[in-house]
Every structure is written in structure tokens, then in C-alpha cells.
Amino acid sequence: MQLAQTICEKWGFVLKALHEVPSEGFYLSVNAQVLALADASEPKTRPVEVDFASPASLYRKQHGGGRKEPIVKAIGLKGHEHWHVLDATPGLGRDAFVLVSQGCHVTMVERSPVVAALLEDGIRRLALRFEALAQRMSLQHGNSAEVMQYWKHGDVNAIYLDPMFPHKKKSALVKKEMRLFQQLLGHDPDADALLAPALALATHRVVVKRPNSAPVLADQAPSMAIESKKHRFDVYLSQKR
């Protein structure tokens, strides 16, 4: 109960008793000291949490830490593992954890207080088991475009953008977490507005993850692109280099 109260006080949420759980819509719950987002309309579906120390995440870390993953190549971490990367669209933080596992520091910027609270709880729990990793992750709550425009916290070597793209209803089944996020937040209609401040801030490069079928962000052609089976990573090299 103390954890739930602390979270509510920080993020402005309303604390309710168990018997007051809504019958529809989304709600946050704390169970076994873990904050999670649940959909009352799907009571049999497991709530979504941020778990940086999940077996899947740790397996990736222990077996190369994702060194061969497209995002690591796109960000350009080979020989630059110390870089500071700003993740302007962190979601559940999985890509951020891959980058942190490579040794760099990642600042996640999230405008949704619900998602920000989930990310913060994930960092808190990661610190209980892997303090060194958690120390390389930080979180800022705010609009990414504005945060980048008025950044005053030192150099940012690379910026990562993975805006939500509206999926067609007849497309392949979207992951549960993504469906939930799209229902909660909608897609990112202002995603194009992220590119200009990102290019102005990053000292080396900006990387944009897009579905293979999606147009480039803000109609601006990248310097190069790295393609995977379902996605591509558009890479914009900074003129500051």
C-alpha cells in the first residue's frame, strides 16, 4: 500500500481500494511491489509492466547484449559504447535496455504520466538487482519535442525515435502491449515534429524506427537505412560530426 500511495502522490493518480476496481477501461495496480497497467475489459489478460530484469531481457544481455541487433548497428555503438542516447519514444523501454546493456547511458523522455510511472517503477526494480545498469538509465517526464528543444543537460550523442504507427485492423496480430498502448495513447500524429529538434540536438546521429511500409518521418530522406524483416531503421547523420 505504501508503494501505491507514493506513486499516486508523485504522479497525481487517485488511490482506490480493491473493491473499487473499475469494470471497464484501464487502471494501474500494484501487486507484489510491481506497478502494472491492466485493462478491466480483459480481466483474463495479464497486466502490462516494465520489467528490465525479465528472463528475456537478461538472456539477451548475457548472450551478447543485443550487439548484433539492428538498433545497436543503427545507433552506431561499436566503439562508442559510452555514448549518451536519448530515447524520445521509450514505450516499455525494451530498446532502451538493449542500448544500456551495451554500456551507454540512456535518457528516456515520456509525456504520458501512466507510461512514465511504469518506466520509473521498472528502473526502481532493476536497481534492486542490477544497480550499475539502473544507474545508466534515467527518465524525464515531458513532451519530447519540447524537452529536446530546450535541452540543457550536456551533449546527446544519438537520439532514437520509434513513434507509434497506426496498424491496419487486418494486419498481423499486434503484440498485446502495443495494442494496449494504442488504445490508451492512440498513435503519434505529431511524430513528424520530433525530427527537427532531434537533428538539432544530436551530436552524431538520429535513428528512426519505422515499419517497412511506413513513409519516412517528416518527408525527410535519411542518410542511410538498415532493414530488418518487418522494420527499418532510418539513420540521419548529424552535420556536427
Sine and cosine of phi, psi and omega as CSV:
sin_phi,cos_phi,sin_psi,cos_psi,sin_omega,cos_omega
0.00,0.00,-0.58,0.82,0.00,-1.00
-0.90,0.45,-0.67,0.75,0.02,-1.00
-0.89,0.46,-0.71,0.70,0.00,-1.00
-0.87,0.48,-0.66,0.75,0.00,-1.00
-0.91,0.40,-0.66,0.75,0.02,-1.00
-0.89,0.46,-0.69,0.73,0.01,-1.00
-0.90,0.44,-0.70,0.72,-0.01,-1.00
-0.89,0.45,-0.65,0.76,-0.01,-1.00
-0.91,0.41,-0.63,0.77,-0.03,-1.00
-0.95,0.31,-0.67,0.74,-0.14,-0.99
-0.98,-0.21,0.01,1.00,0.06,-1.00
0.97,0.22,0.42,0.91,0.05,-1.00
-1.00,0.09,0.32,-0.95,0.02,-1.00
-0.99,-0.15,0.83,-0.56,-0.01,-1.00
-1.00,0.09,0.79,-0.61,0.00,-1.00
-0.78,-0.63,0.39,-0.92,0.01,-1.00
-0.97,0.23,0.25,-0.97,-0.04,-1.00
-0.85,0.52,-0.59,0.80,-0.03,-1.00
-0.96,0.28,-0.10,0.99,0.01,-1.00
-0.98,-0.18,0.17,0.99,0.02,-1.00
-0.86,0.52,0.75,-0.66,-0.05,-1.00
-0.91,0.41,0.40,-0.92,0.01,-1.00
-1.00,-0.01,-0.18,0.98,0.05,-1.00
-0.49,-0.87,0.34,-0.94,0.01,-1.00
1.00,0.05,-0.05,-1.00,-0.05,-1.00
-0.99,-0.12,0.49,-0.87,0.08,-1.00
-0.43,-0.90,0.43,-0.90,0.05,-1.00
-0.99,-0.11,0.59,-0.80,0.03,-1.00
-0.70,-0.71,0.43,-0.90,0.10,-1.00
-0.87,-0.49,0.89,-0.46,0.00,-1.00
-0.69,-0.72,0.80,-0.60,-0.02,-1.00
0.83,0.56,0.65,0.76,0.04,-1.00
0.90,0.44,0.49,0.87,0.03,-1.00
-0.80,-0.60,0.80,-0.60,0.06,-1.00
-1.00,0.08,0.72,-0.70,-0.03,-1.00
-0.58,-0.81,0.41,-0.91,0.02,-1.00
-0.96,-0.27,0.82,-0.57,-0.05,-1.00
-0.87,-0.49,0.43,-0.90,0.07,-1.00
-0.93,-0.36,0.93,-0.36,-0.07,-1.00
-0.89,0.46,-0.42,0.91,-0.01,-1.00
-0.98,0.22,-0.19,0.98,0.06,-1.00
-0.78,-0.63,0.94,0.33,-0.08,-1.00
-0.89,0.46,-0.37,0.93,-0.01,-1.00
-1.00,0.07,-0.15,0.99,0.00,-1.00
-1.00,0.03,0.74,-0.67,-0.03,-1.00
-0.91,0.42,0.72,-0.69,0.03,-1.00
-0.86,0.51,0.43,-0.90,-0.04,-1.00
-1.00,-0.08,0.75,-0.67,0.03,-1.00
-0.75,-0.67,0.25,-0.97,0.12,-0.99
-0.99,-0.15,0.92,-0.40,-0.06,-1.00
-0.80,-0.61,1.00,0.00,-0.01,-1.00
-0.94,0.35,-0.36,0.93,-0.02,-1.00
-0.98,-0.22,0.45,0.89,0.03,-1.00
-0.93,0.36,0.40,-0.92,0.02,-1.00
-0.80,0.60,-0.63,0.78,-0.01,-1.00
-0.91,0.42,-0.69,0.73,0.00,-1.00
-0.91,0.42,-0.68,0.73,-0.02,-1.00
-0.94,0.34,-0.54,0.84,0.05,-1.00
-0.89,0.45,-0.69,0.73,0.02,-1.00
-0.89,0.45,-0.63,0.78,-0.01,-1.00
-0.92,0.39,-0.69,0.73,-0.06,-1.00
-0.96,0.30,-0.38,0.92,-0.01,-1.00
-0.92,-0.38,0.84,0.54,0.08,-1.00
0.98,-0.18,-0.19,0.98,0.06,-1.00
0.90,0.44,0.36,0.93,0.00,-1.00
0.99,0.14,0.32,0.95,-0.07,-1.00
-0.84,0.54,-0.53,0.85,-0.04,-1.00
-1.00,-0.05,0.02,1.00,-0.04,-1.00
-0.95,0.32,0.55,-0.84,-0.05,-1.00
-0.82,0.57,-0.60,0.80,-0.04,-1.00
-0.90,0.44,-0.61,0.80,0.00,-1.00
-0.92,0.39,-0.66,0.75,0.05,-1.00
-0.92,0.40,-0.65,0.76,-0.04,-1.00
-0.92,0.40,-0.66,0.75,0.02,-1.00
-0.93,0.37,-0.45,0.89,0.04,-1.00
0.99,0.12,0.67,0.74,-0.11,-0.99
-0.99,0.16,-0.23,0.97,-0.01,-1.00
-0.88,0.47,0.91,-0.42,-0.06,-1.00
0.99,0.11,-0.04,1.00,-0.02,-1.00
-0.75,-0.67,0.61,0.79,-0.08,-1.00
-0.90,0.44,-0.28,0.96,-0.02,-1.00
-1.00,0.09,-0.04,1.00,-0.11,-0.99
-0.84,0.54,0.44,-0.90,0.15,-0.99
-0.98,-0.18,0.88,-0.48,-0.02,-1.00
-0.92,-0.39,0.72,-0.70,0.08,-1.00
-0.97,-0.23,0.86,-0.51,0.05,-1.00
-0.99,-0.16,0.97,-0.24,-0.11,-0.99
-1.00,0.10,-0.15,0.99,0.02,-1.00
-0.64,-0.77,0.93,0.37,-0.23,-0.97
-0.95,0.32,-0.40,0.92,-0.05,-1.00
0.85,0.53,-0.80,-0.60,0.03,-1.00
-1.00,0.01,0.11,0.99,0.13,-0.99
0.98,0.18,0.21,0.98,-0.06,-1.00
-0.92,0.40,-0.70,0.71,0.03,-1.00
-0.92,0.40,-0.60,0.80,0.04,-1.00
-0.87,0.49,-0.63,0.77,0.00,-1.00
-0.93,0.38,-0.60,0.80,0.06,-1.00
-0.86,0.50,-0.69,0.73,-0.02,-1.00
-0.93,0.37,-0.65,0.76,0.03,-1.00
-0.89,0.45,-0.60,0.80,0.02,-1.00
-0.89,0.45,-0.37,0.93,0.04,-1.00
-1.00,0.10,-0.12,0.99,0.08,-1.00
0.93,-0.37,-0.14,0.99,-0.04,-1.00
-1.00,0.05,0.21,-0.98,0.07,-1.00
-0.99,-0.12,0.71,-0.71,-0.01,-1.00
-0.85,-0.53,0.80,-0.60,0.14,-0.99
-0.97,-0.23,0.87,-0.49,0.04,-1.00
-0.99,-0.10,0.74,-0.67,0.02,-1.00
-0.90,-0.45,0.88,-0.48,-0.09,-1.00
-0.74,-0.67,0.79,-0.62,-0.04,-1.00
-1.00,0.04,-0.41,0.91,0.01,-1.00
-0.98,0.20,0.84,-0.54,0.03,-1.00
-0.89,0.46,-0.51,0.86,0.01,-1.00
-0.92,0.40,-0.76,0.64,-0.01,-1.00
-0.93,0.38,-0.62,0.78,0.02,-1.00
-0.88,0.47,-0.65,0.76,0.02,-1.00
-0.90,0.43,-0.63,0.77,0.04,-1.00
-0.90,0.44,-0.69,0.73,0.01,-1.00
-0.90,0.44,-0.69,0.72,0.00,-1.00
-0.88,0.47,-0.64,0.77,0.02,-1.00
-0.92,0.40,-0.58,0.82,0.05,-1.00
-0.90,0.43,-0.65,0.76,0.04,-1.00
-0.91,0.41,-0.65,0.76,0.01,-1.00
-0.86,0.52,-0.72,0.69,-0.03,-1.00
-0.95,0.31,-0.55,0.83,0.07,-1.00
-0.89,0.46,-0.63,0.78,-0.02,-1.00
-0.90,0.44,-0.44,0.90,0.01,-1.00
-0.93,0.36,-0.43,0.91,-0.04,-1.00
-0.92,-0.40,-0.59,0.81,-0.06,-1.00
-0.69,-0.72,0.98,0.22,-0.11,-0.99
-0.87,0.49,-0.63,0.78,-0.03,-1.00
-0.88,0.48,-0.64,0.77,0.04,-1.00
-0.92,0.39,-0.71,0.71,-0.03,-1.00
-0.88,0.47,-0.54,0.84,-0.01,-1.00
-0.93,0.36,-0.33,0.95,0.04,-1.00
-1.00,-0.05,0.08,1.00,0.06,-1.00
-0.90,-0.43,0.73,-0.68,0.07,-1.00
-0.69,-0.72,0.31,-0.95,-0.11,-0.99
-0.71,-0.70,0.70,-0.71,0.15,-0.99
-0.82,-0.57,0.70,-0.71,0.03,-1.00
-0.99,-0.13,0.87,-0.49,0.02,-1.00
0.21,-0.98,0.10,-1.00,0.05,-1.00
-0.97,0.25,0.86,-0.51,-0.12,-0.99
-0.84,0.54,-0.65,0.76,-0.01,-1.00
-0.87,0.49,-0.67,0.74,0.00,-1.00
-0.96,0.28,-0.66,0.75,0.01,-1.00
-0.87,0.50,-0.69,0.72,0.00,-1.00
-0.92,0.39,-0.61,0.79,-0.03,-1.00
-0.91,0.41,-0.56,0.83,-0.07,-1.00
-0.92,-0.39,0.49,0.87,-0.05,-1.00
-0.90,0.43,0.76,-0.65,-0.01,-1.00
-0.67,-0.74,0.53,0.85,-0.10,-0.99
-0.87,-0.49,0.63,0.78,0.02,-1.00
1.00,0.02,0.01,-1.00,-0.06,-1.00
-0.94,0.35,0.56,-0.83,0.16,-0.99
-0.88,-0.48,0.91,-0.42,-0.07,-1.00
-0.96,0.30,-0.66,0.75,-0.02,-1.00
-0.60,-0.80,0.48,-0.88,0.02,-1.00
-0.81,-0.59,0.70,-0.72,-0.04,-1.00
-0.91,-0.41,0.78,-0.63,0.01,-1.00
-0.83,-0.56,0.81,-0.59,0.05,-1.00
-0.69,-0.72,0.92,0.40,-0.05,-1.00
-0.92,0.40,0.54,-0.84,0.00,-1.00
-0.93,0.36,0.72,-0.69,-0.02,-1.00
-0.93,-0.37,0.76,-0.65,-0.04,-1.00
-0.90,0.44,0.85,-0.53,0.01,-1.00
-1.00,0.03,0.62,-0.78,0.07,-1.00
-0.93,0.35,0.57,-0.82,-0.05,-1.00
-0.88,0.48,-0.50,0.87,-0.05,-1.00
-1.00,-0.06,0.11,0.99,0.00,-1.00
-0.97,0.24,0.10,-0.99,0.01,-1.00
-0.84,0.54,0.47,-0.88,-0.06,-1.00
-0.82,0.57,0.84,-0.55,0.01,-1.00
-0.99,0.15,0.57,-0.82,-0.01,-1.00
-0.82,0.58,0.51,-0.86,-0.05,-1.00
-0.81,0.59,-0.72,0.69,-0.05,-1.00
-0.88,0.47,-0.66,0.76,-0.01,-1.00
-0.92,0.39,-0.65,0.76,0.05,-1.00
-0.87,0.49,-0.68,0.73,-0.02,-1.00
-0.90,0.43,-0.68,0.73,0.01,-1.00
-0.90,0.44,-0.66,0.75,0.00,-1.00
-0.91,0.42,-0.61,0.79,0.04,-1.00
-0.93,0.36,-0.60,0.80,-0.03,-1.00
-0.97,0.24,-0.69,0.72,-0.16,-0.99
-0.94,-0.35,-0.32,0.95,-0.15,-0.99
0.98,0.22,0.05,-1.00,0.07,-1.00
-0.99,0.13,-0.04,-1.00,-0.08,-1.00
-0.98,-0.19,1.00,0.04,-0.02,-1.00
-0.92,0.38,-0.33,0.94,-0.02,-1.00
-0.98,-0.22,0.38,0.93,-0.05,-1.00
-0.87,0.50,-0.59,0.81,-0.01,-1.00
-0.85,0.52,-0.49,0.87,-0.04,-1.00
-0.95,0.31,-0.17,0.99,-0.02,-1.00
-0.99,0.14,-0.43,0.90,-0.15,-0.99
-0.93,0.37,-0.73,0.69,-0.06,-1.00
-0.87,0.50,-0.78,0.62,0.03,-1.00
-0.91,0.42,-0.48,0.88,0.04,-1.00
-0.92,0.39,-0.71,0.71,0.01,-1.00
-0.91,0.42,-0.53,0.85,0.00,-1.00
-0.96,0.28,-0.48,0.88,-0.09,-1.00
-1.00,-0.04,-0.69,0.72,-0.10,-0.99
-0.90,0.43,0.73,-0.69,0.01,-1.00
-0.99,0.15,-0.39,0.92,-0.07,-1.00
-0.83,-0.56,-0.76,0.65,-0.03,-1.00
-0.30,-0.95,0.35,-0.94,0.12,-0.99
-0.85,-0.52,0.74,-0.68,0.00,-1.00
-0.88,-0.48,0.77,-0.63,-0.01,-1.00
-0.88,-0.48,0.86,-0.50,0.05,-1.00
-1.00,0.03,0.78,-0.62,-0.02,-1.00
-0.68,-0.73,0.51,-0.86,0.20,-0.98
-0.88,0.48,0.50,-0.87,-0.03,-1.00
-0.83,0.55,-0.48,0.88,-0.06,-1.00
-1.00,0.05,-0.12,0.99,-0.10,-0.99
-0.99,0.11,0.53,-0.85,0.06,-1.00
-0.95,0.30,0.27,-0.96,0.05,-1.00
-0.92,0.39,0.40,-0.92,-0.04,-1.00
-0.96,0.29,0.71,-0.70,0.07,-1.00
0.83,0.56,0.45,0.89,0.01,-1.00
0.82,0.57,0.46,0.89,-0.04,-1.00
-0.94,-0.34,0.88,-0.48,-0.04,-1.00
-0.92,0.38,0.69,-0.72,0.02,-1.00
-0.98,0.20,0.20,-0.98,0.08,-1.00
-0.94,0.33,-0.57,0.82,0.04,-1.00
-0.28,-0.96,0.15,-0.99,0.02,-1.00
-0.64,-0.77,0.63,-0.78,0.07,-1.00
-0.91,-0.41,0.85,-0.52,-0.11,-0.99
-0.97,-0.25,0.60,-0.80,0.16,-0.99
-0.87,-0.50,-0.17,-0.99,-0.10,-0.99
-0.88,0.47,-0.70,0.71,-0.08,-1.00
-0.92,-0.40,-0.29,0.96,-0.08,-1.00
-0.76,-0.65,0.21,-0.98,0.16,-0.99
-0.71,-0.70,0.43,-0.91,0.02,-1.00
-0.91,-0.42,0.96,-0.28,0.03,-1.00
-0.98,0.17,0.83,-0.56,-0.08,-1.00
-0.94,-0.34,0.83,-0.56,0.04,-1.00
-0.93,-0.36,0.93,-0.36,-0.01,-1.00
-0.99,0.17,0.70,-0.71,-0.05,-1.00
-0.97,0.26,0.57,-0.82,0.07,-1.00
-0.98,0.21,-0.12,0.99,-0.02,-1.00
-0.98,0.19,-0.27,0.96,-0.10,-1.00
-0.89,0.45,0.00,0.00,0.00,0.00
